[in-house]
Structures are given as C-alpha cells and as structure tokens.
Amino acid sequence: MSLELYLAFLAATLVLCIVPGPVVTFLVATGIRQGPRDALIALSGSTSALVVHMVLVVAGLAPLLAALGPWAEALKLIGAAYLVWLGIQAWRAPIEHGDVATPAAPRARPVTLYRRGFLISVTNPKVLAFYAAFFPQFIDAAKPATPQLMLLAVSFVTLGALSDGTYAVAAGRLAPHLKSARAQIIRNKITGVVLAAAGLGLALARR
C-alpha cells in the first residue's frame, strides 16, 4: 500500500469518525450524566465492539454477514430498540437533590457502562456491510490483502477511539455545571429524546 493511499484512508476515516452517530450520542449522554471517567469506560465497551467488527472484516466475514438479510435486519433492530430503551430510562430518571432524601438516579456500574457501549456498537450489522465496501477501496491489489487490512483495521480503531473519546471527555467536563435541578431536568429530557431518536433513526435507516 502506498503512502498516498494510506493517507487517503486516514483522511476518509477521520471524516467518518467525527460525524456523531449512535455511539457518540451514548458516550456524550454518559459523560454529561456521570462524568468523563465513566464515559471512557463506556468508550472501552464500544471500542471493544469495533475491534470485533475489524476482526470480522480482516477475516473476510463482512460480506457474509451483510448477506444474512432478515437476520442482519433483526440484529439492527435489537440495537435500535436498546437505544430507545436507554432514551426512555434517561427521560424518566429522577432528579438528584443532594442531602434531600429523594430517590436518586442510580449510577450505572462500570460493567454496565461497558456492556451498554459494547451492545450499542456491536448490534449494528449495517456497519459491517459499510466496512466491506469501504476498506477494499484502499487495498493495493498487487500486494497481499491481509497485512493491508490489518493495518487499516488498527488505524480505524485508533482514530475511532480518539474521536469518540474526545466527545466523551468534552461532555464529561460539562457535568459539574449541570447539577442543578433545572439543569438535570433539561439534561434528562434532551438525553432521552436524542437517544430515542438515534434508536428510531437506526431502525428506520435503509441502505
């Protein structure tokens, strides 16, 4: 693979990564609600799912999964329903009142955040079809494909993690300024609407 081809891949990948999607939406919501540390834990889950996707791409399974038809659609709908459920949970979350004895919204445990990030990312088989169409454009046919795919996969995961992590940390930094009751109500409603809308958009999206 030539340097020019690799740089073109990096540029295209960077543009794709900085466009917010369902994963970024979830990470931002987590960062605002629980802070940058927890958002990064959620990021580790979504990045793990991305690694799984990359392994499938390198192994040549993406075209097979893309051809599963109704089964792939069902998996996509599961991920969409999960996002909608998270949106409903955020909308209905109670307000935290400091010392007042009011039921507070339970903080999601690290294992829960990791699992949510992983599930939101891994249950979207449409991205596998996209990767199967995207990656070959940057492969030099005159050289072995596997080493090139491995380089592209590692680069994609790295850029994706850096981009999503930037969103997560930036959102988390805002958390101390969003603790008032009014701010929490607005935050919960916006988070709920955005997550649910992302889930519905994912369910309705058609290639």
N, C-alpha and C positions, 0 to 999 in steps of 0.2 A: 504494500500500500504506500502510495506516495505521500509526502508531507502535505502537499496541497489537498489531496483527497481527505486526509485525516483532519486537517484544519477546517475543511468544509463541513465535515461531520460534527466537529465540536461546535461550530457556529450554529448549525441547524439544531443541534441538541439543546444548546443554551436557550435559543428562542422558544423551543418547545417547553423547556423546564420552567421558564419564568411566567408562562401563561397559567394562571391559577386554575386548578381542577378540583375534583372531589377530595383528594388527599390534602392539598394545600388548605382547602376550606376547613377540613377537620383539624389540621395542625394549628391553624390560626385560632379556631374556636377553643382548642385545648390550651393554647398559650394564654389567651385572654382570661380563661376561667381559672387555670391552675398554675400559670407561670411558665417561664421558659424551660425550666428543668423537666417538668412533666411533658411539655410539648416535644422536647428532644427524645424522651422515652417513647412517645407515640411515633416520632420520626424513625426510631430504630425498628419499630414494627413495620412501617410502610416500606422502609428501605430493605428489610429482610424479604418482603414480598417481591420487591423489584429484583432482588438477586435471584429469587425463584424464577421470575419471568425471564431473566437473562440466561439462566441455565437452560431453560427450555428452548430459547432462541438458538443458543450455541449448539444444542443437541439436535436441532432441526425439527423440534416438535411443534413449533408455532403454526406451520401450515396445517398440520393435522388437527390441532385444537380449533383453528379457525374454520375447519370443515365440519365441525360437530353439529352445526346447525342449531336445532331446538335446544340441545343440551347446553351449548355455549350461551344461548339467549337466557335460559333458565338461571345459569350461574350469574349472569349480569344482573338479572332482576333480583336475585338474592342480595347482591351487594347494594343495589339501589334501595331495596326495602330496608336494609340495615342503616343506610344513611338517613332515610326518612324517620326511622325509629329513633335515631340519635337526635334528630331535629325536634321530635316531639318531646323527648326527655329534656332537652335544653329549654324548650318553651315553657315546660311545666316546672322547671327547677325552682325550689323555694328560695327566698331571699335570706341571706346571712345577716344577722343583726348583732354581731359581736357578743356582748355579755347578756343580751336578752335571751331568755330561754325559749327560743323558737327553733323548730326543726331546721337544721341547715342542710344544704345540698351536700351529700356525701362526696368526698373527694375520691375520684377513681384511683384505684391502686395501680402501681407501676405495671403489674402483669395485665391488668385490664386495659390500660392505655396501649401497651404493646400489642395486645390481641386485637384491639379495635383498629389500630393503624395497619396491622397486617391484613385483617379481613377486608377493610375498605379497599386496599390496594390489590390484593390477590384475587378478589372476586369480580374482577373486570376483565373478562377474556378478550374484549374488543381490543385492548392494548396489544395483545399477542398478535392479532392479525395486523395491527399497525406496525409492530416491530418487524414482522415477517416481510412487510413491503418496504419498510424504511431502511433497514440495515443493508440489504443487498445492493442498494444504490452506491454504497461506499466501499464495496468489495472489489479488489483488483482480480479479475478473472484469470490473470496469468500467474497468480500465486495461490498457495494453499488457503482455503477459505477459513478453516478452523482457527488458526492463530489470529487472523484478522478479526473474526467475530469475537474472539476473546478480548482483544484489545478494545474493540468498540463497546463491548458489554461493560467492561470495567470502567471505561471512560464515561459511559452513560450513567452508571450507578453513582459514580463520584460526583458528576455535575448535578444529578438529580438530588442527591443528599445535601449538597452545598446550597442549592437553590431553595429546596424545601426547608432546610434548617434555618436559612436566613429569614424566611417568612415566620417560622415558629418562634425564633428568638425575638424578632421585632415585635410580634404580637404579645409575647410574654412580658416584654419590658413595659407594656402599657397597663398591665394588670394592677399595679399599685394605685393607678389613677382611676380605676373603675370599680371601687369598692363600696361607694355609697349605694343606698337602697335604690334610688332612682337610676343610677348608672347600671346596677345589676339587672333591674327590670328591662331596661333598654337593651342591655347586652344579651340577656337570655332570649328576648323576643327576636332580635336580629340574628343571633346564632341559630335559633330554632328554624327561622324562615330560610336562612341561607343553606343550612344542612339539608332541610327537607327539599328545597328547590333543587339542590345539587343531585339528590337522590332521584327526584322525579325526572330531571333532565337526563340523567344517566339511563333511566328506564325507557324514556321516550326516544332517545337518540337512535338513529338508524344510519347505517353506512350505505 
